[in-house]
Structures are given as structure tokens and as C-alpha cells.
Amino acid sequence: MDLTIYDIVKGPIITEKAYQLNSKLKQLIVQVHMEANKSLVRQALEKLFNVKVEKIRIIIRKGKKRLNNRRQEIKGKTIKKAIITLKDGYSIDALGQTGFDASMMQQQEQPVTQASKE
């Protein structure tokens, strides 16, 4: 199967853990094609974003099994994730494009006051 660079890297995974890895360790988590290996992911990221990749770790998360209303077993989707560590001086701002930033994490919740009914 011929994979293009756009088929290999499907997109960033945006979770709290991904945000912490990005801010502390300068790592990025992306979802990749199931048939992609480390060298293909490295080549695709370097061509797409003009960065140098230092290290790649690949994780396969198997789909969970559950029962539906008729007691039939349904299996969830299996995905493949890559945790990318970039070399010093390079960065990809994938999490900043979603509107999620550090100021949201640091804000304290404001107590909600109810208006009196008159």
C-alpha cells in the first residue's frame, strides 16, 4: 500500500496529558496510520513541518469491548499513536491552534452568583 505523508499523520491527539507533555518535555502526540512505522512517521513529520525529529515512540491502543442493548459484543476502534520528541530549536504548535492555552489552565473558577428574584 502506498501511503502519502498526509495519510501517515492523521492529526494531533489533544488531551490533558498531551498538553503536559508538550509544555514540559516538548513532545507531541499524533495519531498515525496503522501500517506506518517509525521511519515513515519521521519522514512525514520532517517534510510536513520542516522540523528535525529526535525520538519516536509508537503505541497501539486496542479497542475496548462492550455490550450493546441486545447483549451483542461491540469492539471499539483500535488506533496507533506516536509520541514525537523534537530536537532542540524546533517546535510544532499543534495544540495552540485549537484555542487551548496555558491561561485556561491557570484561571481559577469564579463563583456563580444568582440574581435575586424581585
C-alpha positions in Angstrom: 0.0 0.0 0.0 1.4 3.4 -1.0 1.0 5.9 1.8 1.4 9.6 1.3 2.7 11.9 4.0 -0.9 13.1 4.5 -2.1 9.5 5.0 0.6 8.7 7.6 0.0 11.6 10.0 -3.7 11.8 10.7 -3.7 14.6 13.3 -2.7 15.6 16.8 -4.2 14.0 19.9 -5.4 16.7 22.2 -5.7 15.7 25.8 -4.5 17.0 29.2 -1.6 14.5 29.1 -0.7 15.6 25.6 -0.7 19.2 26.7 1.5 18.5 29.7 4.0 16.5 27.5 4.1 19.4 25.1 4.7 22.1 27.6 7.2 20.3 29.9 9.1 17.9 27.6 8.4 19.4 24.2 6.8 16.3 22.9 3.8 15.9 20.6 1.3 13.1 20.3 -0.2 12.4 16.9 -2.4 9.7 15.5 -0.8 7.7 12.7 -1.8 5.2 10.1 -1.9 1.6 11.3 0.6 0.5 8.7 3.1 3.3 9.4 6.4 2.6 11.1 8.8 4.9 12.9 10.9 5.7 9.8 7.7 6.6 7.7 6.4 8.8 10.6 9.8 10.5 10.9 10.0 11.3 7.1 6.4 12.5 7.0 6.8 14.9 10.0 10.1 16.3 8.7 8.5 17.0 5.3 5.2 18.4 6.6 6.5 20.7 9.3 10.2 21.3 8.4 11.5 20.0 11.8 14.1 17.5 13.0 12.8 14.6 14.9 15.0 13.2 17.7 12.9 10.3 19.0 9.7 8.5 18.2 7.8 6.1 20.4 4.8 4.1 18.9 1.8 2.9 20.9 -1.1 0.8 19.7 -4.3 1.3 21.8 -6.6 -1.6 21.3 -10.3 -1.0 21.0 -12.4 -1.8 24.1 -15.1 -4.4 24.0 -18.6 -3.6 25.3 -22.1 -4.9 25.1 -25.0 -3.0 23.4 -28.7 -3.2 24.3 -29.2 -6.6 22.8 -26.2 -8.1 24.6 -24.1 -8.2 21.4 -20.4 -7.6 21.8 -19.1 -4.5 20.0 -15.4 -3.7 19.7 -14.2 -0.1 19.6 -11.7 1.3 17.2 -8.0 0.4 17.5 -5.7 3.4 17.0 -1.9 3.9 16.7 -0.3 6.8 18.3 3.2 8.2 18.0 4.9 10.3 20.7 7.4 12.6 19.0 10.4 14.3 20.6 11.8 17.1 18.6 15.4 18.3 18.5 16.3 21.5 20.3 15.3 24.6 18.5 12.3 23.0 16.7 8.7 23.2 17.6 5.2 22.4 16.3 2.4 24.5 17.6 -0.4 21.9 17.1 -2.0 22.5 20.4 -2.0 26.2 20.2 -4.1 26.1 17.0 -7.1 24.6 18.9 -7.6 27.6 21.2 -6.3 25.7 24.2 -3.6 27.6 26.1 -1.9 27.8 29.4 -4.0 30.7 30.6 -7.1 28.5 30.6 -5.4 26.0 33.0 -4.3 28.7 35.4 -7.6 30.5 35.8 -9.5 29.9 39.0 -13.2 29.1 38.8 -15.3 32.2 39.6 -18.2 31.5 41.9 -21.5 31.9 40.2 -23.9 34.3 41.9 -27.6 34.1 41.4 -29.6 37.3 40.8 -32.3 37.8 43.4 -35.8 37.4 42.1 -37.9 40.5 42.6 
